[in-house]
Amino acid sequence: MTSLVADVDTGIDDALALLWLASLHRRGVLDLHVTTVAGNTTAATAARNSAEVLRLAGTPEVPVTVGASRPRVLPLTTTPETHGPEGLGYHIPAAPVVEEEGSAAQAVAAWEAASPEKILVIGPATNLAWAVEHAPHLLRDTQVTLMCGAFLYPGNTTPTAEWNAWSDPHALAYCLDNWPQDAPTPVICPLNVTERVLLIPSELREWVSIASPEVGVLLDEVLRFYMEFHESVGVGYVAQIHDLAAATVLCGAVDAELQDATVRVEAESDLLRGTTVADWPGGTAQGEGRTGENGEVGEVGPYWARPANARILTALDTAEVFACFRDALGAPADR
């Protein structure tokens, strides 16, 4: 059984990722552990929301640890306009938020106890940066996948920045600039790919019809809010399901294409805060390609001449993402 940590700021699309991962946990495929980080909501609210989702998914035993309560340098900004007043759209959990003062150190201690083979980071990278700085040995045999960034593509928070990268750019920059050399290269699932995972109302109605009654109510309450938000910002009455996509990529459940790149994150500029830029080995932004002296494609980017520090998701089968989730909704436990 694979040990997997989901580091979340739950959040509507985090909730969908947790529902899918909980199904794998229920069937004995994964040993799931959850830590939280401040982002879409406070870390404490994210913990309460995560516990609610896991309870409805039939996996209340999955441990949830409150992590970093604020970004590494900047003040915290949350997103009630996107995810609702409590982070789960129109769904308000019965349990109150326990205002626990978490820390990145607590989250990473939970990672150490879990000995994860996979870590999914679908909120800001605050906890991950603490691990890179203070416990890099944890990452030595661990595949890390992040949902963050946008490359040659408009942001969803500023003209150039995606939310998770914008929320704590110093943490993401620290991770990528200091990634342990003996750890697997992290995978980044950026906005320009995850925005294509577009949920439409008919698909939501099908999900609700095959889910358990409690999960069906949750899906309706969170995703109606999310679709209304997307409609309010001009996307249409649909929902972009970023975090579920990243979860399926990490678990190898969907066909995906990855490309090595050197990634830098802007952390100091007010206007460009959170902007992610990639230097692609073997190519330019125009796609012309550059080669070395002997005509071979180089292992470093043509502009910065630095080794790749990330693998960027460039394509995935969006239909497979939804098929995975649909199957999970009706899957019985195997244990």
Order of alpha helices (4+ residues) and beta strands (2+ residues): beta-alpha-beta-alpha-beta-alpha-alpha-beta-alpha-beta-alpha-alpha-beta-alpha-beta-alpha-alpha-beta-alpha-beta-beta-beta-alpha
